[in-house]
Amino acid sequence: MASAVEPSIGVSKSMVYNDRDEPHVAPTQLKRLPLGRSRQRLSFERRLRLSLYLMGIPVLALVALELQEHHVDPSIQWIALPSLIVAWLFVVSLITEEVLRPLQTLANVVAALREDDYSFRARGGRRNDAMGDLALEINALAGMLQVQRVGAMEAMALVERVMKSMQSPVLAFDPDGKLKLLNAAAERAFNLRPHATPARPAGKPDNSKLDLERLIHAEDNDLLSLSNSQQTARWVVKRTSFRLRGIPHTLFVLSDVSEALREEERLAWERLIRVLGHEINNSLTPIKSIAGSLRSRLTSAGAQSEEDDDFARGLEVIEDRAESLNRFLQAYRELMGLPAPRLQSISIDAVVRRVAKLETRVAVAVTGTADITLLADPDQLAQALINLVRNATEASLSPDASEAAVQRNGRSKEPEVRVPCVEITWETLHNEVLIYIIDNGPGLTNASNLFVPFYTTKPGGTGIGLVLAQQIAMAHSGSVQLVNRTDGHGCKACLRLPLTGTTRILHEE
């Protein structure tokens, strides 16, 4: 049987299999088959040698009896019996080696399989032989496990690639609420650090965009609203459970429906404004016309009493308010009826410098270094930048900015000289171009209402400049965000626009 297996296979250090090395399986799933009738204190090797030794005792006794019956010389008996004992010990050693060596080789193969090493095989196995059948079955098991292992690795590689390419955030939590798995989309969406994700308690405040504790308690198909200082992102939660190494986990897949909901809201507002505008205009036009006609008659009548003057002023107020309401509706209709952008290749540097020249109240500094081209609507992009630059200019010229400068320099004996200034710069980050409009005004005090239509804190403001800039950015799959500066007093507006395959850096100044 020595040829049935390969004797040159080395003994594995972890050949012994104990209960601690067993996989995590429920105890009811394990069935232990006894190797013998009862547990023996001696090892298999010792039991085999002892059995062979005991089998030699009757032979030695029979030989000694024959020598006595044939009256063989005692000196020859003393030579023959030890020689026979030595020969039997040698035979026992050979038999033990022939039995144990294939078993040790097969044990090494099985130990290698347990350690996920499928390169070992037993050689020389043949059918209709007990040891050969065992070797062939172990080889077949090794081949099957190797195929399954390769399939599992390929499937895992496919899952990892799919996870990385998914635009939807995917997160998994263990029963203790610790984050165990997330993809790149989740890292970007929730601002999570990859090295900090293992065993991190859910809901720990880390400036992430989504409250993980709320996510854990969300049910399937729940709608979660994520609000930062200026925008609201809404997610549809898909929740399911799975087991990893026998431990139950909860899997969350989030779908960003903010764009779809915002588009539905925009269409709803557009339909509402269309209906209300039509009805209000039908009423405002005759009201304004009648009020103007009556006021003209009173004016042409010549001398008027005090009551007539009050009546004329009342008609003038009615006419002015009707005109103001009409302008309000027209502005809202213009905001809701923003046309689709006509994309074409444009230069960021050219558009920014053209917008900077339009502002004459303060000097607008352009500090961008590398010119970038991207696909965008030049008119709409220019209008968005004009609104942002106008907002920054008015903030820089605001009296509140001077008061803030005085407060900052309150402990100094010399007053601080503040020069209103606006700066435009840009940079590329991943697959986006970021255009910054920086001012040295008083900064933001109520960022939550920045993009509420017709909300304004300026005496002559309309409340549609930032909203229109945001609408234009969203039409280009971008966004607008305003934050207070960290390197000084003032505000920084960031216009984000996606780069496309045709975008390139033209030159370095």
C-alpha positions as CSV (number, residue, x, y, z in Angstrom):
1,M,0.0,0.0,0.0
2,A,3.1,2.2,0.0
3,S,2.5,3.2,-3.6
4,A,-1.0,4.3,-3.0
5,V,-0.1,7.7,-1.7
6,E,2.8,10.1,-2.1
7,P,5.1,9.6,0.9
8,S,7.1,12.8,0.4
9,I,4.3,15.1,1.6
10,G,5.5,16.9,4.7
11,V,3.6,16.9,8.0
12,S,1.6,20.1,8.6
13,K,2.2,22.0,11.8
14,S,-1.5,22.5,12.3
15,M,-2.5,19.0,11.4
16,V,-4.3,18.5,14.7
17,Y,-7.9,19.5,14.4
18,N,-9.6,20.7,17.7
19,D,-12.9,22.2,18.6
20,R,-11.5,25.7,18.6
21,D,-10.7,25.4,14.8
22,E,-14.1,24.3,13.8
23,P,-16.2,26.8,11.9
24,H,-19.0,28.7,13.6
25,V,-21.9,26.3,13.1
26,A,-24.9,25.6,15.3
27,P,-24.2,22.6,17.6
28,T,-27.3,20.8,16.2
29,Q,-25.6,20.7,12.8
30,L,-22.6,18.7,13.9
31,K,-22.6,14.9,13.9
32,R,-19.6,13.1,15.3
33,L,-19.1,9.5,14.2
34,P,-17.1,7.3,16.5
35,L,-13.9,5.7,15.0
36,G,-14.3,2.7,17.3
37,R,-16.6,1.0,19.7
38,S,-15.3,3.2,22.6
39,R,-12.7,5.8,23.2
40,Q,-9.3,4.3,23.8
41,R,-6.6,5.8,26.0
42,L,-3.9,4.6,23.6
43,S,-3.3,6.1,20.2
44,F,-4.0,4.2,17.0
45,E,-0.3,3.7,16.4
46,R,0.3,2.2,19.8
47,R,-2.8,0.0,19.5
48,L,-1.6,-1.3,16.2
49,R,1.9,-2.1,17.4
50,L,0.5,-3.7,20.6
51,S,-1.9,-5.9,18.5
52,L,1.0,-7.1,16.2
53,Y,3.2,-7.8,19.2
54,L,0.5,-9.9,20.8
55,M,0.0,-11.8,17.6
56,G,3.6,-12.8,17.7
57,I,3.4,-14.3,21.1
58,P,1.6,-17.5,20.0
59,V,4.1,-17.9,17.1
60,L,7.1,-17.6,19.5
61,A,5.4,-20.1,21.9
62,L,4.8,-22.6,19.1
63,V,8.4,-22.3,17.9
64,A,9.8,-22.8,21.4
65,L,7.5,-25.9,21.8
66,E,8.7,-27.4,18.5
67,L,12.3,-26.9,19.5
68,Q,11.7,-28.6,22.8
69,E,10.0,-31.6,21.1
70,H,12.8,-32.1,18.6
71,H,15.4,-31.9,21.4
72,V,17.3,-29.1,19.8
73,D,20.5,-28.0,21.5
74,P,19.7,-25.3,24.2
75,S,22.5,-23.1,22.8
76,I,20.8,-23.1,19.4
77,Q,17.4,-22.4,21.1
78,W,18.9,-19.4,22.8
79,I,20.1,-18.1,19.5
80,A,17.0,-19.0,17.4
81,L,14.4,-17.5,19.8
82,P,16.0,-14.0,20.1
83,S,16.6,-14.0,16.4
84,L,13.0,-14.8,15.8
85,I,11.9,-12.0,18.3
86,V,14.1,-9.5,16.4
87,A,12.7,-10.6,13.1
88,W,9.2,-10.2,14.4
89,L,9.9,-6.7,15.7
90,F,11.3,-5.8,12.3
91,V,8.1,-7.2,10.6
92,V,6.0,-5.2,13.0
93,S,7.9,-2.1,12.2
94,L,7.4,-2.6,8.5
95,I,3.7,-3.3,8.8
96,T,3.2,-0.3,11.0
97,E,5.1,1.9,8.6
98,E,3.1,0.7,5.6
99,V,-0.2,1.3,7.5
100,L,0.7,4.7,9.1
101,R,2.5,6.4,6.2
102,P,-0.5,6.6,3.9
103,L,-2.7,7.7,6.8
104,Q,-0.3,10.4,7.7
105,T,-0.1,11.6,4.1
106,L,-3.9,11.7,3.8
107,A,-4.0,13.6,7.2
108,N,-1.6,16.1,5.7
109,V,-3.9,16.5,2.6
110,V,-6.9,17.0,4.8
111,A,-5.1,19.5,7.0
112,A,-4.0,21.5,3.9
113,L,-7.7,21.5,2.8
114,R,-8.7,22.9,6.2
115,E,-6.2,25.7,5.8
116,D,-7.6,26.5,2.3
117,D,-4.5,25.0,0.5
118,Y,-5.7,22.9,-2.3
119,S,-2.4,22.1,-4.0
120,F,-1.8,18.8,-2.2
121,R,-3.0,15.5,-3.7
122,A,-2.6,11.8,-2.8
123,R,-1.0,9.7,-5.6
124,G,-1.3,6.1,-6.5
125,G,-4.9,5.5,-5.4
126,R,-6.9,2.8,-7.1
127,R,-10.4,1.4,-6.8
128,N,-11.4,-1.8,-5.0
129,D,-8.8,-1.0,-2.4
130,A,-9.7,0.5,1.0
131,M,-6.8,2.9,1.3
132,G,-6.9,3.7,-2.4
133,D,-10.6,4.4,-2.3
134,L,-10.0,6.8,0.6
135,A,-7.2,8.6,-1.3
136,L,-9.3,9.0,-4.4
137,E,-12.3,10.3,-2.4
138,I,-10.0,12.8,-0.6
139,N,-8.6,13.9,-4.0
140,A,-12.2,14.3,-5.3
141,L,-13.1,16.3,-2.2
142,A,-10.0,18.5,-2.7
143,G,-10.9,19.2,-6.3
144,M,-14.5,20.0,-5.5
145,L,-13.5,22.4,-2.6
146,Q,-10.9,24.0,-4.9
147,V,-13.6,24.7,-7.6
148,Q,-16.0,26.0,-4.9
149,R,-13.2,28.2,-3.5
150,V,-12.4,29.7,-6.9
151,G,-16.1,30.3,-7.5
152,A,-16.5,32.0,-4.1
153,M,-13.5,34.2,-4.7
154,E,-14.8,35.2,-8.2
155,A,-18.2,35.8,-6.8
156,M,-16.7,37.9,-4.0
157,A,-14.6,39.9,-6.5
158,L,-17.7,40.5,-8.6
159,V,-19.7,41.7,-5.5
160,E,-16.9,44.0,-4.5
161,R,-16.7,45.5,-8.0
162,V,-20.4,45.9,-8.1
163,M,-20.4,47.5,-4.7
164,K,-17.7,50.0,-5.8
165,S,-19.5,50.9,-9.0
166,M,-22.9,51.3,-7.3
167,Q,-24.0,54.9,-7.0
168,S,-26.3,54.0,-4.2
169,P,-24.9,53.9,-0.7
170,V,-24.8,50.4,0.9
171,L,-24.2,49.9,4.6
172,A,-24.3,46.8,6.9
173,F,-24.6,46.8,10.7
174,D,-24.1,44.0,13.2
175,P,-26.6,43.3,16.0
176,D,-24.7,45.8,18.3
177,G,-25.3,48.6,15.8
178,K,-21.7,48.8,14.7
179,L,-20.9,49.6,11.1
180,K,-19.3,46.6,9.4
181,L,-19.5,47.2,5.7
182,L,-20.0,50.2,3.4
183,N,-19.1,51.0,-0.2
184,A,-17.4,54.0,-1.8
185,A,-20.7,55.7,-2.5
186,A,-21.6,55.5,1.2
187,E,-18.2,57.0,2.1
188,R,-18.7,59.9,-0.2
189,A,-22.4,60.4,0.6
190,F,-22.0,60.2,4.4
191,N,-18.5,61.6,4.7
192,L,-17.2,58.5,6.5
193,R,-13.6,57.6,6.8
194,P,-12.6,54.1,5.6
195,H,-10.1,53.4,8.4
196,A,-12.6,54.5,11.0
197,T,-15.5,52.3,9.9
198,P,-14.6,49.0,11.6
199,A,-16.5,48.5,14.9
200,R,-17.7,52.1,15.0
201,P,-20.9,52.6,16.9
202,A,-23.8,53.8,14.9
203,G,-25.0,57.3,15.6
204,K,-21.6,58.6,16.7
205,P,-21.5,62.3,15.8
206,D,-18.8,62.7,13.1
207,N,-20.2,65.5,10.9
208,S,-21.6,62.8,8.5
209,K,-24.5,63.6,6.3
210,L,-26.8,61.0,7.6
211,D,-27.7,60.2,11.2
212,L,-26.7,56.5,11.4
213,E,-28.8,55.9,14.4
214,R,-31.9,57.1,12.6
215,L,-31.0,54.8,9.7
216,I,-30.8,51.8,12.0
217,H,-34.3,52.4,13.3
218,A,-35.7,53.0,9.8
219,E,-38.1,50.5,8.3
220,D,-38.1,49.2,4.8
221,N,-39.3,51.8,2.2
222,D,-39.0,54.6,4.7
223,L,-38.2,58.1,3.5
224,L,-35.4,59.8,5.4
225,S,-34.7,63.5,5.1
226,L,-31.2,64.6,5.6
227,S,-31.0,68.4,6.2
228,N,-27.9,70.4,6.3
229,S,-27.7,74.1,6.6
230,Q,-29.0,74.9,3.1
231,Q,-30.3,71.8,1.3
232,T,-32.4,68.7,2.0
233,A,-31.5,65.3,0.7
234,R,-34.1,62.6,0.8
235,W,-33.4,58.9,0.7
236,V,-35.6,55.8,0.2
237,V,-34.4,53.1,2.6
238,K,-34.3,49.4,1.5
239,R,-33.7,47.2,4.5
240,T,-33.0,43.5,4.6
241,S,-31.1,41.0,6.8
242,F,-28.4,38.4,6.1
243,R,-26.0,36.2,8.1
244,L,-22.2,36.5,8.1
245,R,-20.4,33.7,9.8
246,G,-23.6,32.7,11.5
247,I,-24.2,36.2,13.0
248,P,-27.3,38.1,11.8
249,H,-26.6,41.5,10.1
250,T,-28.8,44.2,8.7
251,L,-28.2,45.6,5.2
252,F,-29.3,49.0,4.1
253,V,-29.4,50.2,0.5
254,L,-30.3,53.9,0.0
255,S,-31.6,55.5,-3.1
256,D,-31.3,59.3,-3.5
257,V,-34.7,60.6,-4.6
258,S,-34.0,64.3,-4.0
259,E,-33.7,65.1,-7.6
260,A,-36.9,63.3,-8.5
261,L,-38.8,64.9,-5.7
262,R,-37.4,68.4,-6.4
263,E,-38.5,68.0,-10.0
264,E,-41.9,66.9,-8.9
265,E,-42.1,69.9,-6.6
266,R,-41.0,72.2,-9.4
267,L,-43.6,70.9,-11.8
268,A,-46.3,71.2,-9.1
269,W,-45.2,74.8,-8.4
270,E,-45.2,75.5,-12.1
271,R,-48.7,74.2,-12.6
272,L,-49.9,76.1,-9.5
273,I,-48.3,79.4,-10.6
274,R,-49.7,78.9,-14.1
275,V,-53.3,78.5,-12.7
276,L,-53.0,81.2,-10.0
277,G,-51.2,83.6,-12.4
278,H,-53.9,83.3,-15.0
279,E,-56.7,83.9,-12.4
280,I,-54.9,86.7,-10.6
281,N,-53.9,88.5,-13.8
282,N,-57.6,88.4,-14.9
283,S,-58.4,90.2,-11.7
284,L,-55.4,92.5,-11.5
285,T,-55.7,93.9,-15.0
286,P,-59.2,95.5,-14.6
287,I,-58.4,96.6,-11.0
288,K,-55.3,98.4,-12.1
289,S,-57.0,99.9,-15.2
290,I,-60.1,101.1,-13.2
291,A,-57.9,102.5,-10.4
292,G,-55.8,104.4,-12.9
293,S,-58.9,105.7,-14.8
294,L,-60.5,106.9,-11.6
295,R,-57.3,108.6,-10.4
296,S,-56.9,110.3,-13.8
297,R,-60.5,111.7,-13.6
298,L,-59.9,113.1,-10.2
299,T,-56.7,114.7,-11.3
300,S,-58.3,116.3,-14.4
301,A,-61.2,117.6,-12.3
302,G,-59.1,120.5,-11.1
303,A,-59.6,121.8,-7.5
304,Q,-60.1,118.9,-5.1
305,S,-61.1,118.7,-1.5
306,E,-59.1,116.8,1.2
307,E,-61.4,113.8,0.8
308,D,-60.7,113.7,-2.9
309,D,-56.9,113.8,-2.2
310,D,-57.3,110.9,0.1
311,F,-59.4,109.0,-2.4
312,A,-56.7,109.7,-5.1
313,R,-53.9,108.4,-2.9
314,G,-55.9,105.3,-2.1
315,L,-56.4,104.7,-5.8
316,E,-52.7,105.2,-6.4
317,V,-51.9,102.6,-3.7
318,I,-54.3,100.1,-5.3
319,E,-52.6,100.7,-8.7
320,D,-49.1,100.4,-7.2
321,R,-49.9,97.2,-5.3
322,A,-51.6,95.6,-8.3
323,E,-48.5,96.4,-10.4
324,S,-46.2,95.0,-7.7
325,L,-48.2,91.8,-7.4
326,N,-48.1,91.5,-11.2
327,R,-44.3,91.8,-11.1
328,F,-44.2,89.2,-8.3
329,L,-46.1,86.7,-10.4
330,Q,-44.0,87.4,-13.5
331,A,-40.8,86.9,-11.5
332,Y,-42.0,83.6,-10.1
333,R,-43.2,82.5,-13.5
334,E,-39.8,83.3,-15.0
335,L,-38.1,81.4,-12.1
336,M,-40.3,78.3,-12.6
337,G,-40.0,78.4,-16.4
338,L,-36.2,78.2,-16.6
339,P,-35.5,76.6,-20.1
340,A,-33.4,73.5,-20.4
341,P,-29.7,74.4,-20.8
342,R,-28.1,74.3,-24.3
343,L,-24.8,72.6,-23.6
344,Q,-21.7,73.7,-25.5
345,S,-18.0,73.7,-24.8
346,I,-17.1,76.9,-22.8
347,S,-14.1,78.3,-21.1
348,I,-14.4,78.9,-17.3
349,D,-11.7,81.6,-17.4
350,A,-13.5,83.5,-20.2
351,V,-16.9,83.3,-18.5
352,V,-15.6,84.3,-15.1
353,R,-13.6,87.3,-16.4
354,R,-16.6,88.5,-18.4
355,V,-18.8,88.4,-15.3
356,A,-16.1,90.1,-13.2
357,K,-16.0,93.1,-15.6
358,L,-19.8,93.6,-15.2
359,E,-19.5,94.4,-11.5
360,T,-18.4,98.0,-11.1
361,R,-19.1,98.7,-7.5
362,V,-16.1,96.8,-6.1
363,A,-13.0,95.3,-7.7
364,V,-13.5,91.6,-8.5
365,A,-10.3,89.7,-8.4
366,V,-10.0,86.6,-10.6
367,T,-7.3,84.2,-9.2
368,G,-8.0,81.0,-11.1
369,T,-4.8,79.5,-12.6
370,A,-5.7,76.7,-15.0
371,D,-8.4,77.3,-17.6
372,I,-10.9,74.5,-17.8
373,T,-13.5,73.8,-20.5
374,L,-16.7,71.9,-19.9
375,L,-20.1,71.5,-21.4
376,A,-22.6,74.0,-20.1
377,D,-25.0,76.7,-21.2
378,P,-22.9,79.9,-21.3
379,D,-25.8,82.3,-20.8
380,Q,-27.3,80.4,-17.9
381,L,-23.8,79.9,-16.3
382,A,-23.0,83.6,-16.6
383,Q,-26.4,84.5,-15.1
384,A,-25.7,82.2,-12.1
385,L,-22.3,83.8,-11.6
386,I,-23.7,87.3,-12.0
387,N,-26.2,86.6,-9.2
388,L,-23.6,85.1,-6.9
389,V,-21.2,88.0,-7.6
390,R,-23.9,90.5,-7.0
391,N,-24.8,88.9,-3.7
392,A,-21.2,88.9,-2.6
393,T,-20.8,92.5,-3.6
394,E,-23.8,93.6,-1.7
395,A,-22.6,91.7,1.3
396,S,-19.2,93.4,1.1
397,L,-20.8,96.8,0.8
398,S,-23.2,96.1,3.6
399,P,-23.1,98.4,6.7
400,D,-23.2,95.2,8.8
401,A,-19.7,94.3,7.5
402,S,-18.2,97.5,8.8
403,E,-19.9,97.0,12.2
404,A,-18.5,93.5,12.3
405,A,-15.0,94.8,11.5
406,V,-15.3,97.3,14.3
407,Q,-16.4,94.6,16.8
408,R,-13.4,92.5,15.8
409,N,-11.1,95.4,16.3
410,G,-12.8,96.6,19.5
411,R,-9.8,96.1,21.7
412,S,-7.5,97.9,19.4
413,K,-6.9,101.6,19.7
414,E,-6.6,102.1,16.0
415,P,-9.7,101.5,13.9
416,E,-9.6,98.7,11.3
417,V,-9.6,99.9,7.7
418,R,-11.8,97.5,5.7
419,V,-11.8,97.5,1.9
420,P,-14.8,95.7,0.3
421,C,-13.5,93.0,-2.0
422,V,-14.8,90.0,-4.0
423,E,-12.6,87.2,-5.3
424,I,-13.4,84.5,-7.9
425,T,-11.3,81.3,-8.1
426,W,-11.9,77.8,-9.2
427,E,-10.4,74.3,-8.9
428,T,-11.1,70.7,-10.0
429,L,-11.9,68.0,-7.4
430,H,-12.4,64.4,-8.6
431,N,-14.9,64.8,-11.4
432,E,-16.2,68.2,-10.5
433,V,-15.2,71.8,-11.1
434,L,-15.7,74.1,-8.1
435,I,-16.1,77.9,-8.6
436,Y,-15.7,79.9,-5.5
437,I,-17.0,83.5,-5.0
438,I,-15.5,84.9,-1.8
439,D,-16.4,88.1,-0.1
440,N,-15.4,89.9,3.2
441,G,-19.0,90.8,4.3
442,P,-20.6,90.0,7.6
443,G,-21.2,86.3,6.7
444,L,-24.2,84.2,7.0
445,T,-26.6,84.5,9.9
446,N,-29.6,82.4,8.7
447,A,-28.4,79.8,6.2
448,S,-31.5,77.7,6.3
449,N,-33.6,80.3,4.3
450,L,-31.0,81.0,1.6
451,F,-32.8,79.2,-1.2
452,V,-36.3,79.9,-0.1
453,P,-37.9,81.8,-3.1
454,F,-38.5,85.6,-2.4
455,Y,-37.0,85.4,1.0
456,T,-34.5,88.3,1.4
457,T,-33.0,90.4,4.2
458,K,-32.0,93.3,1.9
459,P,-34.1,96.4,1.7
460,G,-34.3,96.3,-2.1
461,G,-33.8,92.6,-2.6
462,T,-36.1,90.3,-4.7
463,G,-35.2,87.0,-3.1
464,I,-34.7,85.1,-6.4
465,G,-31.0,85.6,-7.1
466,L,-29.7,82.7,-5.2
467,V,-32.7,80.5,-6.0
468,L,-32.2,81.2,-9.7
469,A,-28.5,80.3,-9.4
470,Q,-29.4,77.1,-7.6
471,Q,-31.9,76.2,-10.3
472,I,-29.3,76.8,-13.0
473,A,-26.8,74.6,-11.2
474,M,-29.3,71.8,-10.7
475,A,-30.2,72.0,-14.4
476,H,-26.5,71.3,-15.0
477,S,-26.5,68.4,-12.4
478,G,-24.6,70.7,-10.0
479,S,-25.3,72.6,-6.8
480,V,-24.7,75.9,-5.0
481,Q,-23.6,76.1,-1.4
482,L,-22.8,79.0,0.8
483,V,-20.7,78.8,4.0
484,N,-19.0,81.2,6.3
485,R,-15.3,81.6,5.7
486,T,-12.9,79.9,8.1
487,D,-9.9,82.1,7.2
488,G,-11.5,85.4,7.9
489,H,-14.8,87.3,8.0
490,G,-17.2,86.8,5.2
491,C,-18.9,84.2,3.1
492,K,-17.8,81.7,0.4
493,A,-20.2,80.6,-2.3
494,C,-19.3,77.4,-4.1
495,L,-20.8,76.5,-7.5
496,R,-20.3,72.9,-8.3
497,L,-20.5,71.6,-11.9
498,P,-19.8,68.1,-13.1
499,L,-16.9,67.5,-15.5
500,T,-17.6,65.4,-18.6
501,G,-15.4,63.3,-20.9
502,T,-14.7,66.3,-23.1
503,T,-13.4,68.5,-20.2
504,R,-9.7,69.2,-20.2
505,I,-7.2,71.6,-18.7
506,L,-6.1,74.0,-21.5
507,H,-3.0,75.7,-20.2
508,E,-1.2,76.9,-17.1
509,E,-0.7,80.6,-16.7
